[in-house]
Amino acid sequence: MKRVVVLDFGAQYAQLIARRVREWGMPAEIVDGQTPLAEIEALTPAALILSGGPQSVLDPDAALPDPALWRSDLPMLGICYGMQLMAHALGGGVERSPVGESGRTRVRLRPSPLFVGLPGEIVAWMSHGDRIERLPPGFMACATTDATHAAAMDDGGRRHAVQFHPEVAETPDGAHIIGNFLARVAGLEPGRAVQDFVAEAVAAVRAAMPAGDAICALSGGVDSAVAAAIVARAVGERLHLVFVDHGLLRAGEAEAVEGAMSEALGLEVTTLRCAERFLAALRGVEDPEVKRKVIGETFIRVFEAQAERIPGVRYLVQGTLYPDVVESGGRRAAVIKSHHNVGGLPGNMRLELVEPLRTLFKDEVRAVGRQLGLDPAIVNRVPFPGPGLAIRVMGEVTPERLRCLRAADAIVREELERVTDPPLWQYFAVLVGTRSVGVVGDQRTYGETVAVRAVTSTDGMTADWARLDHDTLQRLATRITAEVAGVGRVVYDITSKPPGTIEWE
C-alpha cells in the first residue's frame, strides 16, 4: 500500500503532519528521521515529508537523515528544520538568524506548485532561529518574509521546502499547501477515508488484553471517558472505573464527575479520596517538573494499591493523547513538560498500560466521543490537566493557596463559559506566586497575583490568546479582587503557544 512517510527529527508537530496527510486522504506513517533509506523504501512511500525539530543543522550532534536519502527521486517536502536539512545537505548555506521568527508571520508568495490557488501573501506560523542564507544549486526562493529571503524553496521538480509550519491551524492555508504537494508535486490522488477508528481501537484493545482485568484512570474529562468507552466495548465487565479525588480539582468537580461518568458509561465508578496523600507528597515541592513526576508516581501507586484489591487486574487504561506524548519528549523531541501520565510515570510500574487514544488529538477524541454517543457535556468539556490545580499554583501547593485559586478559577469559569466569540478552547486562573502592593479601604494590602488565561485552538498543539473584550476583562478583575480573599491584582496572559504553553507549568 502506498503511503506518505513522515521523517521525524524530534518535531512537536510530526503527528500533526501525518494527520493533515490522513485528512487529505492518504495513509501516513511516521518513522525516525535517521531511518536508513532501505527501510524507508520498504514501506512503499509515495512521498516523503521531513519534519521540523528542536536542533540546528549547525549543531555537532544534529540529527541528520541517511545520506542516501538525497540520491532518492521520491517527492520530498521539507518543513522548518527539514528545509534547513535539505539546504545544508545539497550545497546551500544555513546560518543563525540575527532575528528569529516566532508566531504568525506574513509570507509573500511567488509562483510555485505548492502555492497554486493562494493569494500573493498569506499568514503562516513560524518557529525557528536559523535561516537559509544561500540556496542550494538549482533551487529558487518561492517565498519571502521581512526577516528572510527564503521562506520557501524548490528545485523546479520534486524537492520543495517551507520555513513555516503548514501543518498547524495557525497557518490557515497550510492544509491547502500540503494538499498541493501531494497532488501537484507527488502526483497522488486522495484515497479512501481512514477506516473507522472505534472499530480499529476496539480490536486493538482486545488483542492487547487477551486475559485479565483493567483499571481505568477516570478523570471526568473527555479523554479518559472516551478511552473507557472503547475499552468497555472491547472487554466489558473486565474494566473497572476508578476516579481519584486527589484534592487538586476545581470547585464542585469531584461530585459532578462521579455522577456523570457512571451514567454516561453505564458502569460503576469507584471513587478514592486521596487529597491528604497527594498534598503530603507535594509538600515543599516547587519545581514544575518535579511536581508532575510526584503526581504521576502517586497516581500509579494509588492505582496499584487498588488493583491489589481486585483479583486479576493486570492493566491500567489511560486517556493519553498525542500532545501529552510529544510534550513529554522522546527520541530527539525536546521535553516541554512531563505529563503526569507519560513522562511522570515511574519506571517500575507493575501494571501494563493500555492507551487507545495515544495517536489522536483532542478534537479527534471529541469526534470519537460523539460517534460513541457520549453525553455532549462530557465530549465538549473544557480541557483540565491531570495534575489539576497543582500546576496552576506557581511554587509550593498548600491548602490555603488551593483555596485561593479555586475561588478565582470558579469566577473565571462562570464569566467565560458565556463567551462564544471567539470560541474558547480553554480558560482558567493561575496563582502566579507574586505578591504586590495595593490599597483597599485606605489600607495597604500585599496580596497574591492571579493571571487569567484564555486561548483559542483546534487541537491543543498550538494556541492563540483570546481577544476578550474590555468589559469582560474588567468584570474578571473586579470580581476576583473583591470576592477572593488574599488576591490584590489580576493580569491577563497574551502569550501564544509557541512560544508559551497553554498551562503555565
Secondary structure, DSSP 8 states (H G I E B T S, - for coil): --EEEEEESS-SSHHHHHHHHHHHT--EEEEETT--HHHHHTT-EEEEEE---SS-TTSTT-----GGGGG--S-EEEETHHHHHHHHHTT-EEEEEEEEEEEEEEEEE-S-GGGTT--SEEEEEEEEEEEEEE--TT-EEEEE-SS-S-SEEE-SSSEEEESS-TTSTTSTTHHHHHHHIIIIIS----------HHHHHHHHHHHH-SSSEEEEEE-SSHHHHHHHHHHHHHHGGGEEEEEEE-S---TTHHHHHHHHHHHHHTS-EEEEE-HHHHHHHHTT---HHHHHHHHHHHHHHHHHHHHHTSTTEEEEE----HHHHHHT-BTTB--S---TTTTTS-TT-SSEEE-TTTT--HHHHHHHHHHHT--HHHHT-----TTGGGGTB-S---HHHHHHHHHHHHHHHHHHTT-TTTT-SEEEEEEEEEEEEEEETTEEEEEEEEEEEEEE-SSSSSBEE----HHHHHHHHHHHHHHSTTEEEEEE----BTTS-SS--
